[in-house]
């Protein structure tokens, strides 16, 4: 499954980069995230709860390892998720470019999905992936705006 | 005298029980203290198993056991090879059969890894979700041709290759025949099949009775006797200590003849180990992964013809997907190879296939069992040739049928019964004419032209096929006249809705001159009858039916003998009359079967020396060859070129299964088969992604045809009696679904003669057809009159 797209954050690139590395922010932004911890250099582990169409919501353990980090421009995420209803594995590349009015994020994830969730939820996987991505980006946007606002407030 | 029981369609003996909910299915078996099973199944198509953590599952209250491969000890054995490969010269066969639980690697999604046994299915499912399996994923093998590349990952390392088999068979000399050809056509065809999708999934219940030292297993199998024999061997029991009951079964269609599914091996073992009855009933989603399927073949086929459309030879190289394991040997591809020849006079044939392991669910026969693949290739080649030669589809067939006087006809290639492909009898051309008459071909062409003016597109297809049915080795039956005067028939077959309780009763009733409703048939219980093989290859009626006939004839002799003795006359002086024996010359002197049963089992005095007690006989029947059924299917469709949707308006079957025992049962088999075939042609497809994940494992996504998609079949029967069995029977169980893809393709093309549409794949779907229509280039319309004379 390919999930790709672009999103422009209304903030400077370094701020966006920092945001995307912060497990607390990511835990808040990720729909269904129960917990997410930084367990090593660029290694995030956590639990999310998510369902796909006829596949009832269930807990998945998730491990994301960041690699090829070129701050604040790009990185690669290796994703491994598994639960009682299946698994997902793959990688995503994330690029951040400075554009007028903010930072453009380009992402492309190539994920293999297996188990029940693939057999029964296939028809809805793309939609769920798009929905989760959109919700996540909206949440990140809000977080970014809050940070920028806090910075303005804190400015002398 | 004959009452005409054979050839009539009485109310079926089984219907009252079925319709009132009193037929026992395996899931109806409820036993005191019964435990329930759920399986932990692989999410990966190809992976090493690094560890299985069962601690959390075991800690859950109500869980009795969690079984992994290690815990099975010596009981962990790969399954048997059910059908060894035929003795074809130069044949390569690499065996790898399924295992009860995956031990160190998984080879398809859904392969069982652990068995969870708990007080209820709910608990078992929850506990199964607690079992954590650690995998190291391996690259999956899905594509048939890529699987044979030198650098492909190998699914069975001990074999060193993904090649499961390579078989070349030749009849005549194709290369020589091709030299004389005026037209050679060469195409690649894809034919994919789906799930059997029986209404009842598989289920197994086992009970070990420690006091009787007896194991009882209720199983949805099509082969209860071989299951009993195998379980006895594996569990170290006498065959007589194991009773396998295949009660009413809600559809078999092939996958239930597959033997020693993991669940069949594990549930009885667990019942003995735990000392409590154990039940497993497959759910619909499991069925997509745990029950065998049929799948893809890719054919590179060539036909050589003379200018007048006579076949000079056919050459076919194909790949066959055998899935992760090949326990059923080569039955499916051998059927494809042999059935391709159809009802045609093919002087030279060279066929070669490679069976290939892939990381997908194991392939074993599903209704038709590879025959439709072969029929599709041959019928498409003929259609393409006809178009090239300016002949109608029926004319090219007419010119190539084997003539009525050539039977028995033999092709020098080996069939699935290991004997040279043998056509016992047949008469093909009249079936074609009958089908054309029923369709009303001329009228259809006028209607087609008229609708075309309105911008509507209807088309007609017509194809032929043969089907090898009723193969050996043997079946048996025991017929007993009981003191009530009613007759009991026991046979070893399982029954899955074929109407055995009636068809066998009709055969026996005919011989003994009793009412069909007075003949009580028992099937599928090894306690009742312990010798036989099973219900497969459209053989039940032919083989077991013939055994019933033989046994009934012996009982008839006993009845007449005892009757004559009791009535004080010679045996030739008596006759049967509706459940009595009477003196021919004085019909008032008669005695009922019930009274005779008493005389044959005296409580005082002695049995007449040289005779046995009772009015009972057992007989076995094993035919030298299968008998060859045949038929013609025609179809009228309307195609919407804007959407790719196809509506099937009419479906005509002219079928020859030899002598009919029960025309309504035959019609039901054909109608059901056609529904299966229509599903295969336009709706059903198991879609695997490149990772070996089945992407449509539910009836929401895997489409079965509904009643709205399947017209009522217009049917005509022809009866060319089989010379190989006493009643002249041929099988009919698979006929309806064999040529459906081929006739569908031809009909769709015929609806759109303005497009150079050439369908070389099945299944189609509205989407896929729409794509093909976009690719097809327009051609000038040729009127029917421009085609050569019919």
Interface residues (C-beta under 8 A of the other chain):
Chain A: X54 X58 X82 X84 X86 X87 X89 X112 X113 X114 X115 X116 X118 X119 X120 X122 X123
Chain B: X43 X44 X45 X109 X128 X129 X130 X137 X285 X288 X289 X689 X691 X693 X694 X695 X696 X697 X698 X700 X701
